[in-house]
Amino acid sequence: MTSLTRHLATGLDRLLHAPAARAVTTAARDLAGLLLPTDCAVCGLRDGAVCPGCAAELSVALLRPFRAEDQAASLPLVSVDRAGGPLPLPVVAAGRYAGSLASAVLAFKDHGRTPVVRHLRPAVRRALTAVPALVGDPFPEPASAPVLVAPIPGSSTGFRRRGYDPVAELLTGSLPPGWIPAPGLLRAAPIRNRDPRRQRAASSHAGSASSLRRHRNAGRFRATARAAGLRGRTVVLFDDVMTTGSTLAAAWHAVAATGVEPAAAVVLAAVTAPHSTPGTVPPGVLTPGG
């Protein structure tokens, strides 16, 4: 790729990510959804983007946020417990990646069913509201110390294929009081170390598959100049789906390298083991319509 081509591609990406361009494309998608009949993204019946029955199922699946880091083996270890054992980055999930929620997320992310996001945004706000109670001390109350929400960026290739950024769309609109979106804190970066011999050497040196995953993901993101000016502020990472936690780990390390250690992460959906029982938000935390 020539220098001119790279500059043109970069300029096009910036133009497409601009708020005005996003507003136009969102309005166009909404208008198309009104004019053209669609099948339900969850059950497949022709009754809107999400039919009333599936909308009710989604509401139930996303009713109670929970702590989700216990089954994500690749999360960074950021603190110790009372016995001196390592603790991973706290993660609050709005729901479990299964059933109707998994179908809705796949339709939204991979099949261009953007109207589905209207049924997911309230759950994101509910999960953010639950963070102080679920994470506990020393997490500050956002009302007294505003919290910055840093979205995990997708690749430029993914954005050009979809025409939108799923994570940014989930954070569009009003957030709970005291929560401030911080887009542009991270940028996706290409992974340069693809040599299998180097990866095997890294695995041998690290001594574990988990360490190899961290090595492979170490260069996935880079923090922008804005991150260095946020020392002393509380930062929370946000992503759509968490599986092993490797993406959150790569983002956490990129921000922490600037001297700002994210205090927690929030995800729309977390992959959990079958039949596991995730923790729930304490009574009184949920807000009406949140």
ABEGO torsion letter per residue (X at the ends): XBAAAAAAAAAAAAAAABAAAAAAAAAAAAAAAAABBBBBAAAGBBAEABBAAAAAAAAAAAABBBBAAAABAABBBABBBAAGBBBBBBBBBABBBBEAAAAAAAAAAAAGBAAAAAAAAAAAAAAAAAAAAAAEOABBBAAABBBBBBBBBBBAAAAAAAGBBAAAAAABEBBBBGBBBBBGABBBBBBABABAAAAAAAAAAAGBAAAAAAAAAAAABBBBAAAAAABGBBBBBBBABBBAGAAAAAAAAAAAAAGBBBABBBBABBBBBBGBBBBBBBBGABBBGX
